[in-house]
Amino acid sequence: MIVILWAGYLAKSIYKVIDNQQDFSPVRLCRKWLQKMIINEGFFCGFYVIFNGFILVFLRPGFSRLLQFESFHFILKNRFMIIVLKQQNGLNLIGQGGKIILFMLPWLIAAIFMHLYLPGISSLPPVMAFIRPLGYLLLVCGIMLWGTAVVQLLAGFSKGKLVTGGAYGIVRNPIYSSVTFFVLPAVAILTLTWVYFIPSVFLYTGVMLFIGKEEKQLEQIYGSEYNDYRARVGRMIPFSKSR
């Protein structure tokens, strides 16, 4: 369902940009499309994350009767959501992600609001436009790290394995790390809007506050294998050994 919705939003945004674009420079076209995606579709993405975060945080046995309502049946029919809610070794796929996302989300919504309605405050000086190539580089790296991590996590979790290679050999939490250090800073640079650094800081803070519980569970399940992995790979900073 979310793939179909996003495909529609992508098609709509690309069409609007091309329809209104006089200069068809690929770089300019990509930047305009990215700006429209952030502003026009940001609130939709935020709503979807809030809804799923609520389900994943509060959906416990005491709330299972909610699933009897027809409006929640699509969750059970959605293969991805079944994988998320399914547990392996006492863990579910999302871990502490619901709490971390809900901790960061108000700041992301505030950043989008300021970008939309307070450009005089949120915008960087136009003279900073020369740093935009750095934004493209960060965005590509972030998407690659995030995508690789998601694929590895889905494959490894279904088998009950501790994933330690690939993206997880760079940093222990590559999904959060990619958004914190690559995607959100890239959005800030490409749109010349400093406010997107704020949700990046709160995402990092949320991980540091909540991920400890998940790490203790992993230590109990995988023992020395996880301890060795934690000793050689950092929690959030890529290519570091910070705990």
N, C-alpha and C positions, 0 to 999 in steps of 0.2 A: 504493500500500500504506500509506504513512504517513498519507495523508489519511483512509483508512478507519479506521485505528487511532485517530487523533486524534478523529475523529467519534464513535467508540465511547466514548472516554474523556470527551469533552465531555458526551455524553448521560448517561453514568453519573454524572458529578459533579453535573450540574444536577438529575438525579432525586433524588440523595441529599440535596442541599441543600433542595429543595422539600419532600421527604418529612419532613425533620426540622425545618423552619422553622415557627415559630409566627407570627412577625411577617413579613408578606409585603411589607414596604417594599422597593421596587426597589433602593434604595441598599444596604440591609442584605443583601438577597439577593445582589446582585452582589459585595459584599465577601466574604461567606461562600463563594460559589462560587470566587472567585479564591484564597482561602486554601486551599481543598481542592485546587484544581488545582495550586498550587505544591507543597504537601506530598505529596499522593498520587501525582501524575503526574511529579513532578520527576525521580525516579530513572529512570523509563522514558525520558524525554526525554534524560537524561544518557547512558544506555546507547546510545541511537540515535546521538547525536552522536559518542560515542567510536568506535563501529563505523565510521561513515562517515568520520570524521576519519582513522582508521587506514587505511582503503582509499585515501583521496585523498592522504595523505602518502606511503605506502609502495608504492602500486600503480604500479610502473614496469615497463619491458620485462622486467627480470629476474624480476619476480614474475608475469608474464602467464600462466604455466602454472597459477597458482592458479585461473584462470577455467575451467579444464577440469573442475574439480570441480562436481558438480551443485549443491552448496550455494551456489555463486556465480553460477549461471545467471540468477537473478532480477535481478541487477545489469544484465546485458546486455539483458534484456527490459524493463527499466524505462526509459521514454522520458526521464524527467528525468535519470536517472543517465548516460544516453548523452550528453545535452547537456552535463552537467557534465564528463565525461571527454573530450569532444571538444575539440580545440584550434582556436583561431582566431588566426592571426598568431603562432603559437608560444606562446600563452597558453591556459590552461584557465579555465573559468568560476569555479572556486573560488579560484584564485590562491594566496595564502598563508593562506587561511582555515583549512585543516586544522591548520597549526602554531599559528595564533592561538587557535583553539578548544581545542586540546589543552593549550595553555599556561594558559588560563583555567579549564578545566573542573574540575580538582581543587578549586579554591577555590569554585566554585559548588556542588559536591557537599558540601563542608565546610559551606557556609552553610546548605544544606537540612538537613544533619544537626544542626547547632546549633539551627536553628529547631524541629526535631522533638523533640530530646532534651534540649536545654539552654535552655529558654525563659527561665529566670531570668537567664541571662547575655545571651542574644541579644535580649531584648525591650526596646523603648523604654518609658519611663514612660507609663502610661495617660493622663496629662495632655496628652500630645502628640497625642491623637486629633484635635484641631482641625485638624491639617495634612492630614488625609486627602483633602479636596477637591483639594489640590495633586497628590496621587497620581493621582487620576482624570484630571486634566488632563495630567499627564506621560504616563500610559499611553496616552491617546487620541492624543496627538501622536507618541509613539514608534511606535505601531502604524501610523499613517498614513505616517510617514516610512519605516519599514521596508518596508511593503507596496508603496509607490510605487517604492522603490529596487529591490526584487526584480523587479517587473514590467518596469521600464525596463532592468535589467541583462539579463534573459532576452531581451527584444526586441532590444536593441542588440548583444549579444554574438553572436547568431545571424547578424547581418549584418556582423560584423567592424567595427562602428563604435565610436568613442570617445564614450561617453555623458557629456554635460556639462550638460544641462538638467534641469529638474524637481528631484528630490531631490538629484541630483548637482551642481546649481547652488547648493545650500545648503551642502554639505560633500562632500569627495571620497570619503569612505567612509561613506555614510549608513547602511548596514546595521549596521556596527559602532558608529557614532556613536549611532544610535537606541537600541540596547541599552545602551550605556555611560551615556548622559546622560539617557535617558528611561525605558526599560522597567525596568531593574534598580532605579534609584532609586524608581520608582513602586511596585514590589513591596515595597521596604523601607518606604515610607511607608504603604502600604495595610495591610500586615501589622504595622506598628509593630515591625519587626525590623531592627535596624541592620546585621546581618551581610551583607545583600545588597549593601551598598556595597563590600564587599571584592572580590567577583568583578568588579564594575564597574571598580575600580581596576586589576585584573590584566588585564582585557580591553583597557583603554586602553594599558597597558604592553605587552601582546603585540602590539598594532597598531604601536606605535612601534618595537618591536624588529624585527619581521619584514616590515613593509610596504615597507620601502626597496627590497628586491630587486624587488618587483612594480613599483614606480614606475620603477626603472631600465629594466625591460623595456618599459614603456609609453612611456618617453622614446625608446628605440631604435626603437620601431615607429611612433609618431605624431609624433615630432620636435617642431617648434615649436608644433604644435597642442596637444600635451600640456603643454609648458612654459608657454604662455600660460594654459592652464586652471589649472595648478598655482599660477601667480602671483596669480590672482584669487580662488581658492577654497581654504579651509583644509583640512588633512588630516583632522582629527577634530572640531574645534570648529565648530558651525554658525555661519554668517554671519561667519566670520573669514577673514583672509588669512594665517594662520599656516601655515608649511610643515610 
